[in-house]
Amino acid sequence: MSSILLSIIFTDKMSLTDSFQPERFSEQQLLEKLKESTEGILWSSESDYPLEVVFWETSTISPEKLLQLTNKPPDTVVTVQEGDKFFAKLFRQYKQYISESSDEESEKEYKSCLVKCQKLADLLKANLTDIQYFDVGGNQSEIHLYLIGKSPSGNILGLSTIGIYT
C-alpha cells in the first residue's frame, strides 16, 4: 500500500481526487484529526509557517464572508482557486526539498512530511465538500492562505497559513 501511496505522491499531476479515501469523521472528530495531521507540516515561502485548523459556524463562504470572518478590510484582494492548487504547491515544495537534500536523514524527514501531506489531502477530500483555496492579501508581502470547505454538518472548516512574498 505504501508503494502505491508514494507513487501517487511523486507524480507531477496531483489532485485531491487521485488518492486513497480515508475514513469519514464527524465534525468534532475531523477537527481533532486535522490538528493531529497538520503537526510538523510547514508552508514554506520566505518564511516557514505551520498549517493551522480553522472552523467557523457558518454554512456559506465567499471572499466577502472570509474577509469578515478574518477581520480583514473589505477592500483586501482575495483570489479563489481550486483546492487542488494548495496541495500542488505544498507537494512541489517538499519534492524540491527532497531533491536538494544533502543527507539521508533530511531526505527521509522530507519524504515523511510529503506522505503526511498526502494523507492530509485525502482526509480533507473524504470529509469536506466544496473545497476552495483562498489567497487573502493579493499584492501585499504577507498573504493569508485558506483551504476550506463544508464539514459534514454544514459548517466551514479547513486549514490556514501565511505566505511571505517580497
N, CA, C and O of each residue as an XYZ file, in Angstrom:
664
protein
N       0.823     -1.187      0.000
C       0.000      0.000      0.000
C       0.866      1.249      0.000
O       0.561      2.204     -0.715
N       1.965      1.268      0.804
C       2.780      2.474      0.860
C       3.463      2.758     -0.469
O       3.674      3.924     -0.803
N       3.817      1.728     -1.241
C       4.433      1.994     -2.540
C       3.428      2.623     -3.497
O       3.803      3.441     -4.337
N       2.157      2.251     -3.381
C       1.120      2.882     -4.200
C       0.978      4.338     -3.788
O       0.909      5.220     -4.644
N       0.934      4.597     -2.502
C       0.806      5.954     -1.994
C       1.988      6.799     -2.450
O       1.799      7.926     -2.908
N       3.201      6.273     -2.332
C       4.373      7.028     -2.741
C       4.370      7.291     -4.234
O       4.800      8.362     -4.661
N       3.899      6.346     -5.050
C       3.858      6.592     -6.483
C       2.846      7.677     -6.810
O       3.037      8.435     -7.761
N       1.783      7.760     -6.042
C       0.808      8.832     -6.242
C       1.431     10.164     -5.845
O       1.292     11.150     -6.568
N       2.103     10.205     -4.726
C       2.695     11.440     -4.220
C       3.732     11.997     -5.184
O       3.811     13.212     -5.363
N       4.510     11.158     -5.792
C       5.614     11.635     -6.592
C       5.271     11.876     -8.056
O       6.169     12.112     -8.864
N       4.003     11.821     -8.412
C       3.619     12.208     -9.763
C       3.457     13.712     -9.800
O       3.188     14.332     -8.770
N       3.616     14.310    -10.972
C       3.520     15.763    -11.088
C       2.086     16.263    -11.104
O       1.843     17.410    -10.730
N       1.145     15.463    -11.515
C      -0.235     15.925    -11.631
C      -1.046     15.429    -10.445
O      -1.774     14.441    -10.538
N      -0.905     16.138     -9.325
C      -1.622     15.763     -8.107
C      -3.030     16.313     -8.143
O      -3.292     17.367     -8.722
N      -3.915     15.596     -7.526
C      -5.291     16.048     -7.406
C      -5.848     15.546     -6.095
O      -5.471     14.476     -5.617
N      -6.747     16.323     -5.512
C      -7.397     15.867     -4.291
C      -8.278     14.661     -4.576
O      -8.795     14.043     -3.646
N      -8.458     14.317     -5.845
C      -9.301     13.178     -6.191
C      -8.498     11.959     -6.627
O      -9.085     10.949     -7.016
N      -7.169     12.028     -6.572
C      -6.337     10.963     -7.114
C      -5.939      9.867     -6.141
O      -5.289      8.906     -6.551
N      -6.292      9.969     -4.901
C      -5.685      9.045     -3.958
C      -6.702      8.302     -3.108
O      -7.912      8.485     -3.248
N      -6.197      7.483     -2.248
C      -6.969      6.622     -1.363
C      -7.944      7.420     -0.505
O      -7.613      8.516     -0.053
N      -9.135      6.887     -0.275
C     -10.159      7.560      0.525
C     -10.106      7.076      1.972
O     -10.401      5.912      2.244
N      -9.736      7.952      2.898
C      -9.718      7.537      4.302
C     -11.122      7.566      4.902
O     -12.098      7.935      4.249
N     -11.184      7.172      6.141
C     -12.442      7.125      6.884
C     -13.084      8.509      6.987
O     -12.394      9.526      7.055
N     -14.403      8.524      6.996
C     -15.141      9.772      7.190
C     -15.365      9.970      8.692
O     -15.573      9.006      9.429
N     -15.321     11.229      9.135
C     -15.419     11.551     10.545
C     -16.544     12.533     10.813
O     -16.974     13.264      9.920
N     -17.017     12.543     12.056
C     -17.942     13.589     12.484
C     -17.147     14.894     12.516
O     -15.918     14.881     12.444
N     -17.846     16.001     12.624
C     -17.169     17.291     12.620
C     -16.155     17.408     13.756
O     -15.027     17.841     13.522
N     -16.524     17.040     14.959
C     -15.609     17.127     16.102
C     -14.410     16.205     15.921
O     -13.279     16.594     16.214
N     -14.645     14.999     15.445
C     -13.537     14.072     15.199
C     -12.618     14.621     14.112
O     -11.394     14.512     14.197
N     -13.230     15.210     13.096
C     -12.446     15.765     11.994
C     -11.558     16.907     12.480
O     -10.390     16.985     12.098
N     -12.086     17.777     13.303
C     -11.272     18.872     13.858
C     -10.066     18.326     14.613
O      -8.949     18.819     14.455
N     -10.295     17.318     15.425
C      -9.196     16.709     16.187
C      -8.192     16.035     15.265
O      -6.981     16.161     15.449
N      -8.703     15.323     14.277
C      -7.848     14.613     13.330
C      -7.006     15.601     12.503
O      -5.835     15.343     12.226
N      -7.610     16.723     12.116
C      -6.873     17.733     11.356
C      -5.756     18.350     12.197
O      -4.649     18.554     11.700
N      -6.034     18.642     13.444
C      -5.000     19.208     14.322
C      -3.817     18.252     14.434
O      -2.660     18.670     14.397
N      -4.119     16.990     14.568
C      -3.083     15.957     14.664
C      -2.331     15.815     13.339
O      -1.107     15.684     13.327
N      -3.059     15.841     12.238
C      -2.479     15.603     10.909
C      -1.609     16.746     10.407
O      -0.749     16.529      9.554
N      -1.812     17.956     10.914
C      -1.037     19.105     10.436
C       0.265     19.313     11.200
O       1.104     20.114     10.788
N       0.438     18.602     12.303
C       1.652     18.771     13.106
C       2.902     18.492     12.269
O       3.029     17.440     11.643
N       3.809     19.450     12.276
C       5.079     19.277     11.585
C       5.070     19.671     10.122
O       6.123     19.666      9.486
N       3.922     20.011      9.570
C       3.864     20.428      8.168
C       3.963     21.947      8.124
O       3.215     22.651      8.801
N       4.899     22.442      7.316
C       5.112     23.880      7.195
C       4.855     24.338      5.768
O       5.159     23.629      4.809
N       4.292     25.535      5.642
C       4.173     26.197      4.345
C       5.423     27.052      4.216
O       5.671     27.931      5.040
N       6.194     26.793      3.195
C       7.462     27.483      3.049
C       7.356     28.569      1.986
O       6.930     28.320      0.858
N       7.745     29.758      2.366
C       7.866     30.877      1.433
C       9.163     31.560      1.848
O      10.177     30.881      2.014
N       9.166     32.856      2.017
C      10.370     33.495      2.538
C      10.495     33.275      4.036
O      11.492     33.650      4.653
N       9.483     32.671      4.601
C       9.467     32.263      5.994
C       8.611     31.002      6.074
O       7.776     30.770      5.200
N       8.801     30.203      7.087
C       8.012     28.976      7.235
C       6.918     29.186      8.271
O       7.174     29.672      9.372
N       5.694     28.811      7.902
C       4.565     28.920      8.822
C       3.837     27.579      8.895
O       3.724     26.877      7.891
N       3.347     27.227     10.075
C       2.607     25.961     10.213
C       1.221     26.055      9.590
O       0.682     27.141      9.382
N       0.669     24.902      9.304
C      -0.731     24.828      8.893
C      -1.558     24.808     10.167
O      -1.258     24.056     11.095
N      -2.587     25.624     10.213
C      -3.464     25.684     11.376
C      -4.882     25.345     10.951
O      -5.274     25.589      9.810
N      -5.639     24.788     11.865
C      -7.026     24.407     11.587
C      -7.925     25.607     11.857
O      -7.790     26.282     12.877
N      -8.852     25.864     10.920
C      -9.837     26.940     11.109
C     -11.234     26.325     11.079
O     -11.476     25.325     10.403
N     -12.150     26.949     11.829
C     -13.532     26.477     11.912
C     -14.446     27.670     12.131
O     -14.202     28.496     13.011
N     -15.485     27.756     11.338
C     -16.489     28.806     11.501
C     -17.879     28.186     11.428
O     -18.170     27.375     10.549
N     -18.712     28.578     12.351
C     -20.095     28.104     12.366
C     -20.924     28.946     11.402
O     -21.701     29.808     11.812
N     -20.744     28.682     10.148
C     -21.485     29.316      9.068
C     -21.541     28.322      7.924
O     -20.650     27.485      7.786
N     -22.550     28.402      7.124
C     -22.702     27.412      6.048
C     -22.317     27.963      4.684
O     -22.304     27.219      3.703
N     -22.009     29.234      4.602
C     -21.627     29.801      3.310
C     -20.280     30.486      3.424
O     -19.910     31.014      4.472
N     -19.561     30.461      2.319
C     -18.278     31.149      2.284
C     -18.147     31.823      0.929
O     -18.487     31.255     -0.109
N     -17.659     33.012      0.967
C     -17.374     33.799     -0.232
C     -16.175     34.663      0.135
O     -15.811     34.743      1.308
N     -15.557     35.309     -0.846
C     -14.450     36.200     -0.494
C     -14.862     37.269      0.526
O     -14.116     37.561      1.461
N     -16.032     37.837      0.344
C     -16.505     38.866      1.267
C     -16.721     38.296      2.670
O     -16.342     38.920      3.661
N     -17.320     37.131      2.748
C     -17.583     36.487      4.039
C     -16.261     36.126      4.731
O     -16.131     36.289      5.944
N     -15.288     35.639      3.965
C     -13.986     35.280      4.537
C     -13.298     36.514      5.113
O     -12.717     36.450      6.196
N     -13.359     37.631      4.400
C     -12.765     38.869      4.923
C     -13.429     39.273      6.231
O     -12.763     39.709      7.170
N     -14.728     39.126      6.279
C     -15.465     39.457      7.506
C     -15.051     38.535      8.650
O     -14.795     38.996      9.762
N     -14.987     37.238      8.377
C     -14.635     36.255      9.407
C     -13.207     36.427      9.924
O     -12.922     36.119     11.081
N     -12.319     36.914      9.073
C     -10.908     37.053      9.444
C     -10.533     38.489      9.816
O      -9.357     38.811      9.986
N     -11.547     39.344      9.938
C     -11.339     40.747     10.336
C     -10.384     41.504      9.420
O      -9.568     42.299      9.885
N     -10.488     41.256      8.134
C      -9.689     41.970      7.134
C     -10.532     43.094      6.545
O     -11.757     42.984      6.498
N      -9.895     44.172      6.094
C     -10.649     45.252      5.460
C     -11.411     44.744      4.228
O     -10.920     43.862      3.524
N     -12.583     45.283      3.966
C     -13.408     44.795      2.856
C     -12.786     44.985      1.473
O     -13.210     44.343      0.512
N     -11.784     45.861      1.365
C     -11.144     46.070      0.058
C      -9.900     45.197     -0.134
O      -9.181     45.369     -1.119
N      -9.632     44.262      0.789
C      -8.497     43.345      0.671
C      -8.712     42.431     -0.533
O      -9.803     41.902     -0.745
N      -7.652     42.256     -1.313
C      -7.727     41.405     -2.503
C      -7.799     39.941     -2.080
O      -6.993     39.474     -1.275
N      -8.779     39.224     -2.638
C      -8.935     37.792     -2.378
C      -8.978     37.067     -3.721
O      -9.755     37.421     -4.607
N      -8.136     36.052     -3.854
C      -8.132     35.218     -5.042
C      -8.644     33.839     -4.653
O      -8.192     33.266     -3.662
N      -9.586     33.303     -5.426
C     -10.149     31.988     -5.154
C      -9.655     31.020     -6.226
O      -9.714     31.315     -7.420
N      -9.166     29.859     -5.783
C      -8.659     28.834     -6.694
C      -9.219     27.475     -6.288
O      -9.817     27.329     -5.222
N      -9.019     26.500     -7.140
C      -9.410     25.132     -6.810
C      -8.548     24.648     -5.645
O      -7.374     25.002     -5.545
N      -9.134     23.843     -4.773
C      -8.418     23.317     -3.623
C      -7.168     22.540     -3.977
O      -6.205     22.532     -3.210
N      -7.170     21.885     -5.132
C      -6.007     21.104     -5.562
C      -4.738     21.952     -5.650
O      -3.638     21.449     -5.419
N      -4.882     23.205     -5.976
C      -3.718     24.071     -6.160
C      -2.936     24.280     -4.858
O      -1.712     24.412     -4.880
N      -3.641     24.308     -3.732
C      -2.979     24.444     -2.436
C      -2.023     23.276     -2.224
O      -0.850     23.475     -1.906
N      -2.527     22.058     -2.399
C      -1.673     20.895     -2.169
C      -0.635     20.721     -3.259
O       0.447     20.199     -2.991
N      -0.928     21.139     -4.476
C       0.084     21.062     -5.534
C       1.308     21.885     -5.136
O       2.442     21.450     -5.335
N       1.078     23.079     -4.573
C       2.195     23.911     -4.124
C       2.936     23.253     -2.958
O       4.166     23.255     -2.915
N       2.184     22.697     -2.027
C       2.785     22.056     -0.857
C       3.601     20.829     -1.270
O       4.714     20.635     -0.781
N       3.054     19.998     -2.169
C       3.772     18.813     -2.645
C       5.039     19.224     -3.389
O       6.098     18.626     -3.196
N       4.931     20.242     -4.238
C       6.079     20.710     -5.012
C       7.194     21.181     -4.065
O       8.372     20.917     -4.305
N       6.816     21.866     -3.010
C       7.782     22.356     -2.024
C       8.559     21.192     -1.410
O       9.789     21.225     -1.361
N       7.850     20.169     -0.945
C       8.540     19.053     -0.295
C       9.327     18.216     -1.303
O      10.380     17.684     -0.952
N       8.855     18.085     -2.530
C       9.621     17.366     -3.549
C      10.924     18.096     -3.853
O      11.956     17.466     -4.083
N      10.874     19.425     -3.854
C      12.090     20.207     -4.066
C      13.065     19.992     -2.910
O      14.263     19.816     -3.131
N      12.556     20.005     -1.681
C      13.413     19.749     -0.524
C      14.091     18.386     -0.627
O      15.273     18.242     -0.317
N      13.323     17.387     -1.067
C      13.879     16.034     -1.207
C      15.002     16.036     -2.231
O      16.066     15.465     -1.991
N      14.768     16.681     -3.382
C      15.786     16.674     -4.442
C      17.035     17.456     -4.044
O      18.123     17.187     -4.555
N      16.888     18.420     -3.136
C      18.024     19.228     -2.706
C      18.665     18.731     -1.414
O      19.628     19.330     -0.935
N      18.144     17.643     -0.843
C      18.674     17.132      0.426
C      20.130     16.730      0.287
O      20.529     16.094     -0.688
N      20.905     17.110      1.275
C      22.329     16.785      1.237
C      22.663     15.543      2.061
O      23.785     15.039      2.007
N      21.677     15.049      2.832
C      21.942     13.854      3.627
C      20.681     12.990      3.694
O      19.561     13.449      3.465
N      20.917     11.727      4.016
C      19.826     10.742      4.069
C      18.770     11.076      5.109
O      17.578     10.865      4.883
N      19.203     11.591      6.235
C      18.286     11.931      7.337
C      17.279     13.003      6.907
O      16.079     12.869      7.148
N      17.776     14.062      6.271
C      16.893     15.135      5.807
C      15.941     14.624      4.733
O      14.751     14.940      4.747
N      16.459     13.846      3.817
C      15.621     13.295      2.753
C      14.503     12.436      3.335
O      13.358     12.513      2.891
N      14.835     11.627      4.318
C      13.843     10.779      4.968
C      12.762     11.623      5.648
O      11.574     11.312      5.558
N      13.182     12.693      6.327
C      12.240     13.584      7.012
C      11.303     14.263      6.008
O      10.098     14.346      6.246
N      11.850     14.749      4.889
C      11.019     15.416      3.878
C      10.051     14.434      3.211
O       8.907     14.783      2.920
N      10.512     13.218      2.973
C       9.617     12.207      2.397
C       8.483     11.882      3.361
O       7.339     11.687      2.948
N       8.810     11.825      4.642
C       7.785     11.582      5.658
C       6.751     12.705      5.665
O       5.551     12.448      5.757
N       7.218     13.952      5.568
C       6.288     15.098      5.515
C       5.443     15.051      4.251
O       4.264     15.403      4.283
N       6.024     14.624      3.148
C       5.276     14.530      1.897
C       4.162     13.496      2.010
O       3.048     13.734      1.542
N       4.447     12.364      2.618
C       3.423     11.338      2.840
C       2.336     11.891      3.768
O       1.148     11.650      3.553
N       2.747     12.620      4.783
C       1.796     13.239      5.710
C       0.886     14.237      4.986
O      -0.310     14.314      5.268
N       1.465     14.997      4.053
C       0.679     15.947      3.248
C      -0.355     15.206      2.398
O      -1.491     15.662      2.261
N       0.034     14.078      1.834
C      -0.901     13.294      1.014
C      -2.047     12.778      1.868
O      -3.206     12.827      1.454
N      -1.730     12.288      3.051
C      -2.777     11.796      3.953
C      -3.705     12.927      4.377
O      -4.912     12.726      4.511
N      -3.150     14.106      4.585
C      -3.955     15.277      4.933
C      -4.893     15.644      3.786
O      -6.066     15.943      4.008
N      -4.376     15.620      2.567
C      -5.215     15.900      1.393
C      -6.343     14.879      1.297
O      -7.485     15.239      1.013
N      -6.029     13.620      1.531
C      -7.043     12.557      1.491
C      -8.107     12.769      2.557
O      -9.300     12.605      2.301
N      -7.669     13.131      3.746
C      -8.584     13.364      4.863
C      -9.566     14.491      4.533
O     -10.770     14.363      4.756
N      -9.043     15.581      4.007
C      -9.901     16.709      3.654
C     -10.878     16.338      2.536
O     -12.067     16.651      2.606
N     -10.372     15.683      1.532
C     -11.206     15.306      0.384
C     -12.341     14.385      0.801
O     -13.459     14.504      0.300
N     -12.055     13.468      1.716
C     -13.064     12.497      2.145
C     -14.105     13.106      3.077
O     -15.202     12.564      3.213
N     -13.780     14.212      3.712
C     -14.658     14.732      4.760
C     -15.233     16.123      4.509
O     -16.122     16.561      5.240
N     -14.747     16.813      3.502
C     -15.266     18.146      3.190
C     -15.810     18.187      1.769
O     -15.364     17.442      0.896
N     -16.768     19.060      1.553
C     -17.263     19.303      0.198
C     -16.954     20.751     -0.160
O     -16.644     21.561      0.713
N     -17.039     21.067     -1.434
C     -16.821     22.439     -1.919
C     -15.500     23.025     -1.427
O     -15.466     24.161     -0.954
N     -14.425     22.268     -1.533
C     -13.119     22.718     -1.060
C     -12.572     23.794     -2.004
O     -12.508     23.608     -3.219
N     -12.179     24.925     -1.406
C     -11.611     26.027     -2.163
C     -10.360     26.559     -1.471
O     -10.182     26.426     -0.260
N      -9.514     27.156     -2.275
C      -8.254     27.730     -1.813
C      -8.343     29.246     -1.982
O      -8.543     29.734     -3.094
N      -8.198     29.984     -0.899
C      -8.286     31.438     -0.910
C      -6.931     32.044     -0.567
O      -6.329     31.689      0.446
N      -6.447     32.962     -1.411
C      -5.287     33.812     -1.116
C      -5.849     35.146     -0.672
O      -6.550     35.803     -1.442
N      -5.561     35.558      0.540
C      -6.088     36.812      1.072
C      -4.924     37.778      1.281
O      -4.064     37.554      2.132
N      -4.910     38.825      0.516
C      -3.864     39.824      0.652
C      -3.330     40.306     -0.669
O      -2.697     41.359     -0.741
N      -3.576     39.546     -1.715
C      -3.219     39.974     -3.070
C      -1.794     40.425     -3.243
O      -0.873     39.609     -3.270
N      -1.607     41.735     -3.361
C      -0.280     42.274     -3.672
C       0.525     42.648     -2.430
O       1.557     43.309     -2.548
N       0.086     42.249     -1.269
C       0.837     42.508     -0.046
C       1.947     41.472      0.109
O       1.910     40.422     -0.533
N       2.921     41.757      0.946
C       4.013     40.786      1.133
C       3.593     39.622      2.033
O       4.149     38.530      1.928
N       2.615     39.848      2.917
C       2.120     38.772      3.785
C       0.737     38.352      3.285
O      -0.226     39.117      3.347
N       0.669     37.130      2.794
C      -0.570     36.595      2.238
C      -1.111     35.538      3.205
O      -0.374     34.653      3.641
N      -2.379     35.633      3.530
C      -3.021     34.614      4.363
C      -3.693     33.623      3.430
O      -4.460     34.004      2.546
N      -3.399     32.357      3.636
C      -3.879     31.290      2.761
C      -4.882     30.431      3.511
O      -4.656     30.066      4.664
N      -5.984     30.111      2.861
C      -7.032     29.294      3.470
C      -7.436     28.204      2.496
O      -7.711     28.474      1.326
N      -7.471     26.990      2.974
C      -8.018     25.861      2.230
C      -9.219     25.403      3.041
O      -9.066     24.764      4.082
N     -10.405     25.728      2.567
C     -11.597     25.477      3.371
C     -12.711     24.851      2.547
O     -12.772     24.993      1.325
N     -13.589     24.155      3.258
C     -14.748     23.527      2.642
C     -15.831     23.332      3.678
O     -15.707     23.767      4.823
N     -16.901     22.666      3.256
C     -18.026     22.413      4.162
C     -17.837     21.093      4.887
O     -17.497     20.070      4.292
N     -18.070     21.148      6.191
C     -17.964     19.949      7.033
C     -19.231     19.107      6.872
O     -20.193     19.554      6.248
N     -19.238     17.894      7.430
C     -20.422     17.042      7.353
C     -21.686     17.702      7.927
O     -22.796     17.397      7.491
N     -21.520     18.601      8.897
C     -22.696     19.259      9.465
C     -22.976     20.616      8.810
O     -23.852     21.352      9.265
N     -22.248     20.947      7.759
C     -22.524     22.158      7.002
C     -21.755     23.394      7.412
O     -21.956     24.459      6.829
N     -20.873     23.284      8.409
C     -20.058     24.427      8.803
C     -18.820     24.516      7.916
O     -18.524     23.598      7.152
N     -18.109     25.621      8.026
C     -16.905     25.835      7.233
C     -15.685     25.503      8.081
O     -15.525     26.014      9.190
N     -14.831     24.644      7.547
C     -13.578     24.346      8.243
C     -12.503     23.973      7.259
O     -12.776     23.663      6.100
N     -11.275     24.005      7.733
C     -10.142     23.680      6.880
C      -8.842     24.125      7.501
O      -8.633     24.001      8.708
N      -7.967     24.649      6.657
C      -6.614     24.995      7.067
C      -6.296     26.444      6.730
O      -6.848     27.015      5.790
N      -5.405     27.021      7.506
C      -4.889     28.347      7.173
C      -3.387     28.364      7.429
O      -2.865     27.579      8.220
N      -2.711     29.267      6.750
C      -1.290     29.500      6.957
C      -0.955     30.871      6.397
O      -1.833     31.597      5.929
N       0.303     31.209      6.450
C       0.768     32.507      5.945
C       1.903     32.270      4.964
O       2.773     31.427      5.184
N       1.877     33.028      3.885
C       2.971     33.024      2.930
C       3.587     34.418      2.895
O       2.865     35.414      2.855
N       4.912     34.494      2.909
C       5.605     35.768      2.838
C       6.276     35.846      1.467
O       7.097     34.997      1.120
N       5.921     36.873      0.694
C       6.439     37.040     -0.657
C       6.801     38.504     -0.868
O       5.917     39.344     -1.040
N       8.099     38.815     -0.856
C       8.528     40.202     -1.045
C       9.196     40.390     -2.379
O       9.621     41.498     -2.706
